[in-house]
Every structure is written in C-alpha cells, then in structure tokens.
Amino acid sequence: MSKASSKATAGTLAAGGKTGVRIVVAGDRGTGKSSLIITAAIDNFPATCPPVLPPTRLAEDFYPDRVPVTIIDTSSKLEDTGKVAEELKRADAVVLTYACDKPETLDRLSTFWLPKLRQLEVKVPVIVVGCKLDLRDENQQVSLEQVMSPIMQQFREIETCIECSSFKRIQIPEVFYYAQKAVLHPTGPLFDQETQTLKPRCVRALKRIFILCDHDRDGALSDAELNDFQVKCFNAPLQPSEIVGVKRVVEEKLPGGGTTDGGVNERGLTLTGFLFLHALFIEKGRLETTWTVLRKFGYNNDIRLDDELIPSFKRAPDQSVELSSQPLEFLRGIYELFDSDYDNNLRPDELDDIFSTAPDSPWDEPPYKDAAERTSLGGLSVNAFLSEWALMILLEPSRAVEYLIYIGYLGDPSTAVHVTRKRRLDRKKQQSERNVFQCFVFGPKKAGKTSLLNSFIGRPCPDGHASTTEEKFAANVVDLPGVSVQSSKKTLVLREIPEEEVKGLLSSKESLASCDIAVFVYDSSDESSWKRATELLLDVAGHGEDTGYEVPSLIIAAKDDLSSYPMAIQETTRVLIPISENFYFFICEVAPLHSFTDGMAQMLVLAGHSRFGDRGSDSHQFENGRYE
C-alpha cells in the first residue's frame, strides 16, 4: 500500500493545502543558529556569520514535498525579545537549538525556551536541534534518546530531536526536512506517542474511508478493492505480489481465522488490519502515507472534512433550512440499518455506531443533547431521530450536511437541504410548504419554561428548581388537525429564551425573523409572574410590529395544579389593547400546560396559513383546557 506514497506526496498540494512553510530558529547565543541556516542553504560552512540573517528561502524542489521553506533567524539580544516573540507567533514550526559542547544550553530549553513558547501560546511542532556535534567532548558521549526522553515527556510539542554539525555538514538538510515534515504531515492529530496508538479521530476517519472503499459492503477489502484504493490514493496499482506481502505483514502481527477474526480473513483485509497498517506506517515515521490517504478523501489537518467540501447556504433572515427528500430517505435507511432489533428504539450504543465515522457525535453536547423525546428504553424513535436532524439543519445547516457526509451520504451536498420561502410570503399567500417550525418560549424566571420543553418531549423534570441561564431546545413531531395525511406531520422546535436574554435578543432587528410562533409562559399561581409575562409579550409584540417580523403568540398557564391567580383570564384581553391594528392575528388566551401540544398543532396551522391584518376572523380561544 505504501510503495507509491513518496511519488504521490511529491508534487501534490496534499500537504494540507500549504503553499509554503515558515520555520523560525531560536535558541541561546552561540548555539549555532546562523551557521545552521547558511550551511543548509548553500551546503557549505560559512567562514563568518552576521549576527542575524535575513529570511532564507529554500527552493521548492529542495525536499520531496516540493513546498518552499522560509527560514527565519532570530536575535539573541535582550532588546530584541519582543521581535523574537512576534516571529515565534508567526511560525509554522520552531527549531530550538542548543550547543552539544555546552550542556547549560540544553538545560535552558526546558527552563526557558519551551515554557516561553507555551506562554506565547505558540502551538506548532518543535524540533530540538543539538548543534556543534563535532565539538562535543569525546569523554562526555551520551545517548540522545537518554538525554531527551525526560524533556519530551514533559513537552509533548517536541516532534523530533536531532544532533548535527554545520562544520562537518552532518545531518544539516535533515533538520529542516523534519521541521517541514512536521508541518505538512504532523504526528499529533494521528498518533498518541504515550500509548503508541492511533488517536480516536484518526480511527474514525480511517473507518469511514475503509467503508467507502468496501464497495460490496462485506466488511473486508478484497484484492480488487485494495488495488482500487491504491490507485485512488497513490496513482499507481499494487502488483499481486505486493498485495500478498501486505496481507502477510498483517497476518503475522494479527493472526486470526474464519470470516471475521484478525486483520485478514477469507474475504480480504479487515478494518482491524487496515488500521494496523496505518499505525505501522506512523511508527516507522512514514506519516506522509496516512496523510496522503486522509487528504485524498478530503480531510484537513484537524481530520475534519475540508471547508471547501462543505456548502454554505445563503438565506434571508425569515427563511429557514430543511432537509431535502433524498437525505431524508437516506436517514430513514440509516435508522433501519442501525436499529438492529427493529423495535423503533435506537439505543445509545447504536447511535454511537452511526456517528463512529464522524470526528465525534454532534448530539453529545448542547443544544442537541437530550433535545428529542426518548423512548421508555432510553433510545430514539425514528421520529425523534429525524427531529434531532431537523433541529441541527435548522440551527447549523452546513455542519449538519458535514455530518451527513461523515455517516455515508453520497449525494450532492449542495442539494442536501433546501431553503424555504420567506415567512412573509407564506403569510401573504396564506399557505406554507415548510415542514419545520420554530417556537420561541418566553417567560419570567420560575414560570415553568423548562418544564414546558420537558413536557413536550417527555423529558423528566429534575428535582428542585434551577433557573435557566442559557438557551435550550426541544424538537418533536406534531400531527396537524384538519390537514391531509401526506402533510399532517410537522416538526416543531421549541427554543427557550431565558428572561435575562430577552433584552439582548430584541436589540437585533432580525431577532424574530426566524420565529414562527411566540409562547409566553407564566406561573398561574403567581400574580407577579403573570404581570411580567404580559410585559414580555408587549415587548416582543412591539418589536415585531416595529421590524415587520410579527408572529402569532400564545400565553400558557403553567403550574395549573396550584392555586391560580383568578384575575388572569379577565386581564388577558386587556393585553390586546395597546397592540396596533397592523399587528398580525394574535392569540392571547390562558391555556393550561397539558393542552399545549393540541394548541401548538392549531398554532402551526395558523402560522402557516393565516394572513396579516386579520386579527378577528380567524380568532380562536382556549377554554377549559381545550382549543375551541
């Protein structure tokens, strides 16, 4: 698999898209920095050296990757400390020098230079170089590994250590070759030096590549599939004898038998064997082989798909983004494939399997964590699974498409989602073709906003009360009444707005553009909660009218199991008085929490089909917990 790797890396832009590598050389005075640079550039030891060299450029054909190298010398003068710091911050790699005949300069690496790089937040590969090897006292010969091992354990940013002699021209080109290689083919993202294993994100990427190359989906790469892989990545076929040799190496290290055991089975090279080969390449210092494979499949140095492969989706503030039909069917197929016992309950481990070819699971963190309804067994139904995707497409369409690609979607990414018609046009035409609606949930502290979201997706409420300080989301499928079966199911996304965030939200003209429905929750047992909810309602309604982004609204009475504030219903209609005649059809009646889902279903119909300026004709009310 590796025979053609050097040919492939030469002349490719595979080196992470780099068009040049900037290497900064730093170290104590007299450690041989300038002599090292000059000798590398002209292959001759200089008779004299200036205090600081100007930038030195090595031609692009100096090394096999054909990427130009610029070497920056640095001053050792105290007054130039600031300038040196600026150069270090601009480096792609840093070469730190010490003098082999001056042990104190080696000690200074761990007491001054390496801590300084950390202080400056210089997070690039570091090459430690012992210069003046020819001057070392013959009676003080020590093993480089023995000397450097403690330092490398403490400072993981050190990529390589090497000793050289400019005077005798020993290992001079290798110094900057290793520095360039550390930039173009870094070890850090791929391999954990401490455990000597591939890093998880690298494993996930290689697993995805393996699956993409396993055309017959039998869990192994046949000889033909291996050859196709080789041609795709390295532009050269494998000879039959080379394929036999690759398998033999794997079988010797990972013996097995039957159809699934070991690194090779009767069908070919298994995923285990494929991963083993890449770990072997890296251990042998042939990182360019693995990087060539990753870059051929679109990965960047962070082992994520390159930005150029991920489309962006331009849209007006009152337009939203939804999945197209093709990826939607793909996701249904993925659900069926991974719901191994066909019980409409995608277990957490099955969900992890779905995202095992992505850099991580995007739903492990807010706002997606626990944002959809869980089954009684703790899994996701197909509706909940699709609701999570609808939420992700709504909030982060480009990232959602990226993860679609990771889990195997092979369609055109640019058509994976579609941008909906503007909400204003929907309302003007009194109809909407959208399938995902967003509801902003407002209310004072302790009113029950979080409980509303929890109730909507069947999420248990935690004991005690903790005020929400950040936005939360809940997504679920809602059946619309009085709508044809084909279009009766819509996804509703609830977005909880903490009370202290309302002012900031409304400071933006377009803050309500993405809102289809506004809900105002109040504690039915607390008069002050009611008054604050109506204040928020008026603030939001006024902002909507001022900006042209009016939304239908609803007041929800939470905690209706407690003694209610009796004047709330009578005072409800008074809220409407300050609202202008130009305000969009406004629903504002008290509704107990348990009728919320039915009410929201009706609200979705109204949000999609109602007209501006028609406050009276389509008016509906909640009475006795029922939508009339």
N, C-alpha and C positions, 0 to 999 in steps of 0.2 A: 504493500500500500504506500510505502514511503519512497520508492525508487525515484519517482519523478518529482518529489516535493521540492528539491532545490531548483529544478527547472521552472516549476510553477511559481515559486516565490520570486524568482528573478524576473524583473520587468513587470510585475503586477502592481497595481495600486492596492494590492491586498493588505499592505501594511497599514491597515486601519485608516486608509484614506490619507495618510501622511504624505505631504509633498516635500518635507524637509525635517531634519531632526536637529534640535539646538542642544548642545552639550556644554554645560558650564563646569570648568575645572576650578576647584577651590582647595585650600589647604594652607598650612603654616608656611612662613617664609623659608626659603631654602629647601623645600621638599622636591623641587624639580618640575614644577608645573609647566613653565615656559619651554624648557628643554624637551619635555614630553610632547608638547604640541608641535613644535618645529620639526622634531625628528619624525613624527607621524606624517607631517605634510610633505617633507622633502626627502624622507628616507636617508637623512644624514644628520650627524650630531653637530650642533652649532658651536662655533668657537666662542661666540659671545651671544648673550641674550638681553634684549631690552627688559626693563622692569615689568612691563605688562605688554603683551602682544595685542595687536588689533584682531578683530574677529578673523578666524581662519576657516576657510571653506574647503572641504574635501569633495572632489568631483563625484557625481552621482554613480559613476562606474567604479568607484574606489572599493565598494563592497557589493556582494551579490544581489542585495535587495534593490540596488540602483536608486537609492533615496539619498539626496545630498545631505551632508553633515556639516553643520557650522559649529566650530569650537570656540568658546568664549573663555579667555584667560581672565584671571581676577587679581586684584592688587592685595598685597599683604599689609599695606599701611593702615594704621588705625583710623586716619581721617577718611579713608575710603570705605569704611564699614557699611555705610548706607548704600553706596553704589553696588557693593558686592551683594547685599541683601536683595536689591532690586533685580540684579542679574539672576540670582538663585530662584527668585519667584517666577521668572520667565523661562526657566529651564524645562526641557523635556526629560533630561536625565542629568544627574550630577556625578562628576568624578571627584572623589575626595582623595588627596594624595598624602602620603607620609614618606619619610626617608628611611630606607632599610637600615642605614647606619646610625640613625638617631631614634632610639626606642621611645623617647619622650613625645615625638611627633605622632607616633601610633596611639599613645595614651590620650593625646589631645582629640582624637577622633571621637572617642566615647565620652569625654568630659566637656568638649566644647562644640565641635563641628556637627555631630549628629543631633545633639539636643538643640542646636541653633536652627537646623533645618526643621525640626518639629515646631519650634517656637514661631518660625516664619510660616508654618503650615505649608511647607513645600512637600507635596505628596507625589513624588516622582521616583523612578528607580535610582538607586545609588550604587555606584561601582567604586569599591575601595581599592586603591592602587598603591602598592609599595614601589617607589622609585629608587634609583641608585642601588639596584641589586648588586652591582659589581663592587660596591664599597663596603658591603656588609663584612664584618669581622668573621673570618673563617671559623674561629673558635666559638662563635655565637649562632651557628646554624640551627634553626628551629623549623618545625613543620608549620606551613602557612595555615593549614586546617586547625592545628592545635592552637595557634595564636588567635585566629579569627573566630573560632567557634563560639566563645562566650559573647563576643561583640555582636555576632549575627543573631544569636539567641535573643539578645536584648533589643536589637534594632532590626526588625523584620523587613524594613525598607531596603536593606542591603541586598542587592541582586546577585552580585558576584564579587569575589576578591581575586586579585591577580598581582603578581610582582613582576617588575620589568627593569630594564636598563637602557636608557637612551644612549649612553656612551657606547655600549656594545650592541645596541639595536636588538635587544632581546624582548620579544612579546610586545612591541610597541603598537603595531597595527591591531593586535588583539584587544587592546584596551578600549579603543573607540568602536571596534566591531561589537564587543559585548555591550557597550553603552547603547549603541544604535539598536542592537537586537532586543535589549530590554525594553526599548520604547515601542518598536514595531511588533514584537512578539513577547509581550510581558508574561512572566510566570504567575504573578499574583492572582489574576482573575481565574486561572485554570487549576492551580495546584496548591495544596496545603503542605508546605515544607515540613511542618511539625509532624503531621500524621502520615505524610507521604501518600496522600490520596487526592483524587480529583475533587475539586470543590463542587458543592451541590448544584450551583447554577450551570457549571460546565457539564455536569452529568445530565441535567435536564435538556440542555441544548443538543448534546450528542444523542440523547434518546430520541428527540424529535427528528434529527437528521437520519438516524437509523430507521425509524418508522417510515419516513418519506422515501427512503431507498429500498425498503422491503415491499416491492411492488405487489407481490402476491399475498402479503399480509399473513405469512406463515410463521412469523417470529424469528426468522433467520435470513441472512443474506446468502443466497446461492452464489455459485461461481459467476454466473452471468450478472447478477446484481452487484457483486463485488467489483466486477470489471466496469460496469456502468458507473458506479460510484467513483472509481479511479479516474475514468475518462472525464467525468464532470468536474472533479476537483483538481486534477493534475494534468489534464490534456494529454494523457498517454495511457495506453492499455496495460494491463497486467498480463504477463505471459503465464501459461498454465503452470509452469514450474514455480513461478513466484507465488501464485495462489496457494499451491501446495505448501510452500515454505512458510507463508503467513499462518496457515492453519496449524502447521506443525509447531510453530513457536507458541501458539495459543494453547494447543492441546498439552504441550509439555508443562506449562505453568498452571493450566486449569483443566485437569483431566476430568472426564465425565463419560456419560454414555446414554443411550436411549435417544429420546426425542427432545428433551429439554435441558438435561444436565450439562454443566461445564460451559466452556467457551465455544465449543464446536459440537454440533450434533449432525444427524444424518441429512439434515436439510441445508446446513451451511454454518456460517459464523453467527453466533447468537449475540444478543445485546451485551451480555456479560463479557464475551470475547471482544466485541467492538470497543467497549470501554477500557478493557485491559490493554489493548493495543495502544490506545491514546495515552494512557498512564505510562506505558513503557516508553513511548516516544519522548514524553516530557522528562522522565527520569534520565534518559540518555542525552538530554539537552537539545532535542530536536523539536522545540516548541513550534517552529515555523510550520511543521506538518499539521499539527492540530489547528493552528490559527488559519492556515490556508483552507482547511475544511470548513471551519466556522464562517469565515468571510465569504466563501463561495455560496453559502446558504444565507447570507445577508446579515450576519452578526457583526456588531461593533466591539470595541474593546471592553465594554461593560457587559458583554454577552447578552445583549438585547438586540432585537432587530433594528437595523439602521433606520434613522428617521426618514430617509428617502423612500423607504418601503411602506411607510405608514401614511395614508392620506389624511389631509385635514379637510374639514367640512365647513365652508363659509355659510353663514346663515344670519338672517335678521334677528334682532332681539326677541321678537314674538314668533319665531319659528323654532321648532324642536326637531330632534333627530330620532328616527326609529329604525328598527331592523327591517331590511328588505325580506321578501318571501324566501329567497334561496338560502341565506344564512339561517333564517328561522327554521326551515325544514332541516337544515344541517344540524342545528342544535337539538331538535326533536330526535334526530337519529343518534346523536351523541348520547342523549339521555337514555334511550332504549339500549344502546350498546353497553353502557356502564352500569345501568340498573340491572345487575346480573341475575337477580331473582325475580325480576319483572313484577315487583309489588308496588310500583309507583312511590317508592321511597328510596331516594338516592342518599345512601348513608355517607357520613363524613369521609370515610376512607375511600368510597367510590368517587366522591367529589375531588378528593386529593389526587386520585388516579387521572381524572380528566385534566387537571392542571399540572400533571407531572412532567409535561413537555414545555411548560412555560417557566419563566425565571422564578416565579413564585405564584401563590394563589392570591388573586386580587381581592378575594372576598374574606380574607383573614383579618382585615383592618377596616375601621370606619371609612366611608359611610356604608359599606356593603355588609359588614359583619352583622349577622342577625337582622338583616333588613327585610327578610322574607319569611313567610309562615313555615314553621317546622311541623312535621308530622308527629304523631304520638310516639314514634320510634326515634325521633330526633333527626330525621332526614328531610329532604326536599321533595315535594311532589313535582310533577312536570310543570304545573302552573307556577309554583314557587321558583323553580329553576329558571323559567323564562322571565319571571318577574324581576329576578336579580339581573338578568341580562338587559331587560328593558330599562332598569334603573341606571346601569352602567353606560348604556348607549345614550341615555338622556343627559347624564352628567359629564361623561368623558368619552365622546364617540370615537375619537382617534385611538385612545387607549383600549377601548373595548374591541375595536377592529384588530388591534395588535394582538390581543389575547385570543381572538377568533383564529388568527393565523397560527398562533402557537399550538392550539389544540387540534389543528389539522384542516382548517377551512382552506380550500384551494381555489375558490372563486376569486373574481376580481375584487380586491379590497375597496376600490373606489366606488363600487356599486353595492357594497355590503349593507349600507344604510341609505335611507332617503330622507331628505329634508322636507318637512311638512309645509303646507301652505301657511301663510301668515294668519294668526288668530283673528286679526281684524277682518280679513277677507272671509274667514269661516263664518264669523258672526254676521257679516253683511249678507252672505248667501244663505244664512240660517241652516248651515249644514257643515259637517266636518268629516273628513275621511281618516282622521287620526285615530290611533289605537292606544296611545299612552297619554294620560292626562296628569297634570301636576297640581296638587293642592297645598297651599301654604297654610300652616296651622299656627295661629297667633293666640296669645292669651297671657294674663299675668302669671307670676310665679305661683306655684302650688295650685293652679287651676285644674290640672289634670291633662295637660297636653301630651305628656309622655305616656300616660295611661291610655289615652285615645289611640296613639300609634300602636301601643302594645296590644290593645284590644283588636285593632284592625287586622293584625297578623297572628293573633293567638299567642302572643309572647307573654309569659308570666310577668307580673309586676313584682319588682323587688320589694322586700320588707322595708318599711320606713320611707322617708322622702328625701331625695337629694335633688336640688334644683339643677336643671339642665343648663349647662354653660356653653354648649356647642350644638350646632345643628344636627338633627337626627333624621333618618329617613325610614320609611316603611313602604313596601310595594306589595300589591296583591291584585289578583284578577277579580273584577266586579262584573256581574251579569246585569245588563241594562234591561229595564222593563219596557215592553211595547216596541221592541226592536227586533228585526229579523234574526233568525238563529245564526246566520252566517256572520253577522256583525255584532252580536249581542255581548261578546266578551271584550272588555277593555281592561287595560292595566291602569290602576290608579296609584300614584306615588304621593305619599304624604311627606311633607317637609316641615319639621318642627322649627319654628323661629323663636329662640329664647327672647324673653321680654327685653333684656338689655341690648339685644342686637337689632331691634326694630328701627331705632333712630338711624343707625348706620345703614341699614338696608334701604330705608326710604330716602337717604341722601343721594341715591343714584336715580337718575331719571328713568332708567330702564329696568328698575328692580322688580316691577310687577309684570314685565313683558312675558316672562316665562310661566306666569301663574294662570291656571285655568279657573281655579276656584279658591276663594279665601274662606277659611273657617276660623271662628273666634270662640275659644273655649273659656268658660268661667265656672267657678265653684258655685253650684246652686245654693249652697248653704251660707254663702259669704256675700254680704251686700257690697263690700269694697271690691271684691273680685268682679262682680257684675259691672260696677261703675268703671273699673279700669278696662274691662273688655270692651265696653262701648266706646271708651276714649280711643282705644287702639283701632276699633272699627272705623271711627270717624277719621283718624289719621290716615289709615290705609285708603279709605274711600276718597278722601280729599286728594291724596297723592295720585290715585288712579285717574280721577277726573282731570287734574292739572296736567298730567302727562299723556293722557289719551289711552292709558292701559287699564281701563276699568275691568273689574272682574265681578262675577256673581258671588255673593257671600252668604254665609250661614252662621248663626250663633248656636253653639252646642252647650247644653247644660250638663256639666259633669258632676259626679258625686251625688246623683239624684236619689241615692239611698239615704242621704242625710236630710235633715230638715231644710226645706227650700226657703229661699228669700221670696216671699209672696208677691212683692210688687214688680218682680222682673218681667212677667208676662205683660202686665199693663204698660210698663215703661218701654217695652220693646218698640212699639210703633212710634214713640217719640224720637227714637234714634233716626228715623227716616226724615224727620222734618228739615234738618239742615242740608240734606243732600239735594243737589240741583236736579232739575228736570232732565238734564242731559246725561245723568248718570245711568249706567247700564242696569237693566232689570235686576232688582236687588231683593234677595230673600233674607228675611231677618226675623225669624221666629224661634222661640225656645224649643229645643229638641233634646230629650233625654239620650244619654250615651248609647243605650242598647239599640236605638233606632238609626244609629249613624250610617251603617252600611246601606240600608234601604234608601235613606235620604241622599247619600252620596251618589247612588246609582241614578236617582232622579236628577241630581245636580249635574251629572255628566251629560245626561240628555240635554239639559238646558244649556250647559256650557257649549255644547257642540251645535245646538240648533237655534238658540234664541237670537233676538235682534236688539241692537242698541235703541234706546229711546222708547222701549215698550215695557214700561215698568208694570203696567196694570194688567194687561190682557193675559199674560202668562203666569200671573202670580199664583204661588202655591203656599200652603201653610202646613206646619206641623201641629197637630193637636192630639193630645193624649198619647203621645209617643208614636203616632202614625203619620205618615206623609199623605196629605189629602190632595 
